[in-house]
Amino acid sequence: MKIINNPSPPRKRIIKKKYDLILVGFLIGAIIGYIDRPTVPVVNKQLPFSIVITRGSTLTGTDLFLKGYAEKSFYRMIDGGLVGALFGLFVVIIITSTSDKKDTN
């Protein structure tokens, strides 16, 4: 009895790499979105990560006027992540379409 090797395990590795590219794209986009967050005109500085990630929910007293900027910064970070994920998905589609063309030849 002869055992035939199944070629599907490398395919699973390729699929995992596809998801990794999308995740890396999301993370890079979120980092770029965080770096590109708006500055607060009164203080002329950007808000720290701990305030941005909570969308300003931890702010109290006179710091409450910063909540709008914290929300904008958070949404800009999420938007950057989504754009990065879409870019990663675009790269995955291109890679799979070129690898499929190579497999058919």
C-alpha positions in Angstrom: 0.0 0.0 0.0 1.4 3.3 -1.1 0.7 6.5 0.9 0.3 9.6 -1.2 1.4 12.9 0.4 -1.4 15.5 0.5 -0.2 18.9 -0.9 -2.8 20.8 1.1 -0.7 21.8 4.2 1.4 24.4 2.2 -1.9 25.8 1.0 -3.0 26.3 4.7 0.3 28.2 5.3 -0.5 30.5 2.4 -4.0 31.2 3.7 -2.5 32.0 7.1 0.0 34.4 5.5 -2.9 36.1 3.8 -4.6 36.9 7.1 -1.2 38.0 8.5 -0.9 40.5 5.7 -4.3 42.0 6.4 -3.5 42.2 10.1 -0.1 43.8 9.5 -1.8 46.3 7.2 -4.3 47.1 9.9 -1.6 47.6 12.5 0.6 49.8 10.2 -2.4 51.9 9.2 -3.5 52.3 12.9 0.0 53.4 13.8 0.1 55.9 11.0 -3.4 57.1 12.0 -2.2 57.5 15.6 0.9 59.5 14.5 -1.2 61.7 12.3 -3.7 62.5 15.0 -4.8 66.2 15.4 -3.1 68.5 17.9 -5.0 70.4 20.6 -4.8 74.1 19.7 -4.8 75.3 23.3 -1.9 73.1 24.5 -0.3 72.8 21.0 0.4 69.1 21.7 -1.1 65.8 20.8 -3.0 63.7 23.3 -1.2 60.7 24.9 -2.2 57.2 23.8 -3.9 56.4 27.1 -6.4 59.2 26.5 -6.8 58.4 22.8 -7.5 54.7 23.2 -10.3 55.4 25.8 -11.7 58.2 23.6 -11.3 60.6 26.5 -13.7 58.7 28.9 -11.1 59.1 31.7 -11.0 62.9 31.5 -12.6 64.9 34.3 -13.0 68.5 35.3 -11.6 71.1 33.0 -9.9 68.5 30.8 -13.4 67.5 29.5 -12.9 70.0 26.6 -10.3 67.6 25.3 -12.8 64.8 24.8 -13.7 65.9 21.3 -10.0 65.8 20.3 -9.6 62.4 21.9 -12.5 61.0 20.0 -11.2 62.5 16.7 -7.8 61.0 17.4 -9.3 57.6 18.2 -11.5 57.6 15.0 -8.5 58.7 12.9 -6.5 55.7 14.3 -9.4 53.3 13.5 -9.8 54.8 10.0 -6.0 54.4 9.4 -6.3 50.8 10.5 -9.2 50.1 8.1 -7.4 51.7 5.2 -4.3 49.7 6.1 -6.4 46.5 6.2 -7.9 47.2 2.8 -4.4 47.8 1.4 -3.3 44.5 2.9 -6.4 42.8 1.4 -5.5 44.4 -2.0 -2.0 43.0 -1.7 -3.4 39.5 -0.9 -5.7 39.6 -3.9 -2.8 40.5 -6.2 -0.5 37.9 -4.7 -3.2 35.1 -5.0 -4.1 36.1 -8.6 -0.5 36.0 -9.7 0.1 32.7 -7.9 -3.0 31.2 -9.4 -1.8 32.2 -12.9 1.5 30.6 -12.2 -0.2 27.4 -11.0 -2.3 27.1 -14.2 0.8 27.5 -16.5 
